[in-house]
């Protein structure tokens, strides 16, 4: 065999080998299933079931994971080496357009994405230079403290972290505005000057993992504080966002005795879904349970 052929063959084999190894070391990869119908959908995350609603007007793009598995030797090894990974759980995107066929034009979008974050405590990693402990995410107060530390570092564009209740479960909510000017001037900007924005809803599942639902807008809701000021497509975006967020539900297998400190019991009757405005978001403290 000629030297060039030997080199090419060797590189090819090495490439194939690296692909196989990469697959073994990519625990964030999950099988995605397209969503083709409205109503309540669900997926398994280890020993939990996550349920969420798909509005009647189907998203432009959507998916859910068939199953999210984060337990096992492969995942433990990855955490020990790298400290964290994420897994996509579901996504729903609406792209609002005007016009017909090829002449249509996008006027805005709203994207709702859910991810599971798995983060081993840095103190447990094989890294002598990392000594800070992220805390225990299965304890609401420690997850909240963690989010607040992040919020304080980004105080020029994040709202306070609020505890809210969705279907009998504690979540933490904060709002992130994206700057419309140079970063050195952003601290003096009011929220209505942000270019676009994102809402985050976070709840803990285990000491080393938490679930995040991110709502990203192509516009800044602070520019339209009341419903009558919003254009038709933005009204739809708010409606779909409220439907999905208020439908979030996490359940455990029947008979499970493992404590879940995020579960709460309340006899308060359901209230109307809140808006993400004004600056300090209205709590979703009494949504259906």
C-alpha positions in Angstrom: 0.0 0.0 0.0 1.3 3.4 -0.9 2.3 5.8 1.9 -0.4 8.3 1.1 -3.0 5.5 1.2 -1.7 4.3 4.5 -2.0 7.8 5.9 -5.5 8.3 4.6 -6.6 4.9 5.9 -5.1 5.6 9.3 -6.7 9.0 9.6 -10.0 7.6 8.5 -9.8 4.8 11.2 -8.8 7.4 13.8 -11.7 9.6 12.8 -14.1 6.7 13.0 -12.7 5.8 16.4 -13.0 9.4 17.6 -16.7 9.4 16.5 -17.4 6.3 18.5 -15.7 7.6 21.5 -17.5 11.0 21.2 -20.8 9.3 21.1 -19.9 7.5 24.3 -19.0 10.8 25.9 -22.0 12.8 24.8 -24.7 12.2 27.5 -26.7 15.3 26.4 -27.8 13.6 23.2 -31.4 12.4 23.3 -33.9 11.0 20.8 -36.3 13.7 19.7 -39.9 13.0 18.7 -41.9 15.6 16.6 -45.0 16.9 18.2 -47.9 16.6 15.8 -51.0 17.2 18.0 -52.2 19.7 20.6 -53.1 18.8 24.1 -51.0 17.5 27.0 -47.7 15.7 26.2 -45.3 14.0 28.6 -41.9 12.5 28.8 -39.9 10.6 31.4 -36.9 12.2 33.1 -35.2 9.4 35.0 -37.9 8.6 37.7 -40.1 11.6 37.0 -42.7 12.4 34.5 -42.7 16.0 33.0 -46.0 17.0 31.4 -46.7 20.2 29.4 -49.4 21.5 27.0 -49.2 22.1 23.3 -51.7 24.9 22.3 -54.4 24.3 19.7 -52.5 26.3 17.1 -49.6 24.0 16.7 -46.1 25.5 16.9 -44.1 26.2 13.8 -41.4 23.9 15.1 -41.7 21.5 18.1 -40.2 18.4 19.6 -40.1 16.4 22.8 -37.5 13.9 24.0 -38.7 10.3 24.0 -37.0 9.8 27.3 -34.3 11.6 29.3 -31.8 9.3 31.0 -29.1 10.8 33.2 -28.2 7.9 35.4 -25.4 5.3 34.7 -21.7 4.8 34.6 -21.3 6.8 31.3 -22.9 9.9 32.8 -21.1 9.6 36.1 -17.7 9.4 34.3 -18.6 12.5 32.2 -19.6 14.5 35.3 -16.4 13.5 37.1 -14.3 14.7 34.1 -16.3 17.7 33.0 -18.6 18.8 35.8 -21.8 19.3 33.9 -24.0 18.6 30.9 -27.5 19.4 29.6 -30.3 17.5 28.0 -33.1 18.9 25.9 -36.6 17.9 27.1 -39.0 19.7 24.8 -39.3 22.8 22.6 -42.1 24.8 21.0 -41.5 27.7 18.6 -44.0 30.0 16.9 -42.9 32.2 14.0 -45.6 34.8 13.3 -45.8 35.9 9.7 -47.9 38.3 7.5 -48.5 37.9 3.8 -48.9 34.8 1.6 -46.5 32.1 0.4 -43.1 33.3 -0.7 -44.1 36.9 -0.1 -44.8 36.4 3.6 -42.7 38.2 6.2 -41.8 37.3 9.8 -43.1 39.8 12.3 -41.9 38.1 15.5 -41.5 34.8 17.3 -41.7 33.2 20.7 -39.6 30.1 21.6 -40.2 27.9 24.7 -37.4 25.4 25.4 -36.9 23.0 28.3 -33.5 21.6 29.4 -32.3 19.5 32.2 -29.0 20.8 33.7 -26.8 18.2 35.5 -24.0 19.8 37.5 -21.9 17.9 39.9 -20.6 19.9 42.8 -17.2 21.4 41.8 -15.8 20.1 45.1 -16.4 16.6 43.9 -14.6 17.1 40.5 -11.2 15.9 39.6 -10.0 19.5 39.5 -7.8 20.8 42.4 -8.4 24.4 41.3 -12.2 24.3 41.7 -13.2 24.5 45.4 -16.6 26.3 45.4 -19.7 24.2 46.1 -22.8 24.9 44.0 -25.0 23.6 46.7 -27.8 21.0 46.8 -30.3 21.6 44.0 -32.8 19.3 45.7 -33.2 21.9 48.4 -35.2 24.9 47.2 -33.4 27.4 49.4 -30.0 26.4 48.0 -31.2 26.5 44.3 -32.7 29.9 45.0 -29.4 31.2 46.6 -27.5 29.9 43.6 -29.8 31.7 41.2 -29.6 34.9 43.2 -25.8 34.8 43.2 -26.0 34.6 39.4 -28.6 37.4 39.3 -26.4 39.7 41.5 -23.5 39.2 39.1 -25.8 40.2 36.2 -27.9 42.8 38.1 -27.7 45.3 35.3 -30.2 43.2 33.2 -31.9 40.6 35.4 -35.0 41.0 37.5 -35.1 39.6 41.1 -35.5 35.8 41.5 -39.1 35.1 42.6 -40.4 31.9 44.0 -43.7 30.9 42.3 -46.0 27.8 42.5 -47.1 26.0 39.4 -49.4 23.0 39.8 -48.3 22.4 43.4 -44.6 22.7 42.8 -42.0 25.5 43.6 -40.3 27.1 40.7 -38.0 30.1 40.5 -38.6 32.8 37.9 -36.4 35.7 36.7 -36.3 37.8 33.6 -33.3 38.5 31.4 -33.2 41.5 29.1 -30.7 41.6 26.1 -28.9 44.9 25.7 -29.6 47.3 22.9 -26.5 49.4 23.5 -22.9 48.9 24.3 -22.3 46.9 27.6 -20.5 49.8 29.4 -23.7 51.8 29.2 -26.3 49.1 30.0 -26.3 49.7 33.8 -28.2 53.0 33.3 -30.8 51.6 31.0 -34.4 50.9 32.1 -35.9 47.5 31.0 -38.0 49.1 28.3 -34.8 49.9 26.4 -33.8 46.3 26.1 -33.7 44.9 22.6 -35.2 41.4 23.4 -35.8 39.3 26.4 -36.1 35.9 28.0 -38.0 34.5 30.9 -36.6 31.6 33.0 -38.5 29.1 35.1 -36.3 26.8 37.2 -37.0 23.9 39.6 -34.8 21.3 41.3 -35.1 17.5 40.7 -32.0 16.1 42.6 -28.9 17.4 44.4 -27.0 17.7 41.2 -29.7 18.5 38.6 -32.4 21.0 37.9 -35.0 21.7 35.2 -35.1 25.0 33.3 -37.8 26.3 31.0 -36.7 29.3 28.9 -39.1 31.6 27.1 -37.3 33.7 24.5 -39.0 36.5 22.6 -38.0 38.3 19.4 -39.3 41.5 21.0 -39.2 43.3 24.4 -42.5 42.8 26.4 -41.6 45.8 28.5 -42.3 48.0 25.5 -46.0 46.8 25.6 -46.9 46.6 29.3 -50.7 46.2 28.7 -52.5 43.8 26.4 -54.3 46.4 24.4 -51.0 47.9 23.3 -49.7 44.6 21.8 -50.1 43.7 18.1 -52.1 40.6 17.3 -49.1 38.2 17.0 -47.7 39.4 20.4 -51.1 38.7 22.0 -50.9 35.2 20.6 -47.3 34.8 21.9 -48.3 35.7 25.4 -51.3 33.4 25.3 -49.2 30.4 24.2 -46.5 31.1 26.7 -49.1 31.3 29.5 -50.7 28.0 28.4 -47.4 26.1 28.3 -46.0 27.6 31.6 -49.2 27.1 33.6 -49.5 23.5 32.4 -46.0 22.4 33.7 -46.4 19.4 36.0 -43.8 17.1 37.4 -44.9 13.8 39.0 -43.2 10.9 40.6 -43.9 7.1 40.3 -46.8 6.0 42.5 -45.6 4.8 45.8 -42.3 6.8 45.7 -41.2 7.7 49.2 -38.2 9.8 48.2 -38.7 13.3 49.6 -39.3 16.1 47.2 -38.9 19.5 48.9 -40.4 21.3 45.9 -43.8 19.8 46.2 -46.3 21.9 48.1 -49.9 21.5 49.1 -52.3 24.4 48.8 -56.0 24.8 48.9 -55.9 28.2 47.2 -58.3 28.3 44.2 -56.8 28.8 40.7 -56.2 32.3 39.5 -55.7 33.9 36.2 -52.4 33.4 34.5 -50.0 36.3 35.2 -48.1 38.5 32.8 -44.3 38.7 32.9 -44.6 42.4 33.6 -44.0 44.8 35.4 -40.3 44.8 36.3 -40.8 42.5 39.3 -42.7 39.7 37.7 -46.2 38.8 39.0 -46.0 35.5 40.9 -47.7 32.5 39.5 -48.4 31.5 43.0 -51.9 30.2 42.6 -52.0 28.5 39.2 -54.1 25.3 38.8 -53.0 22.4 40.9 
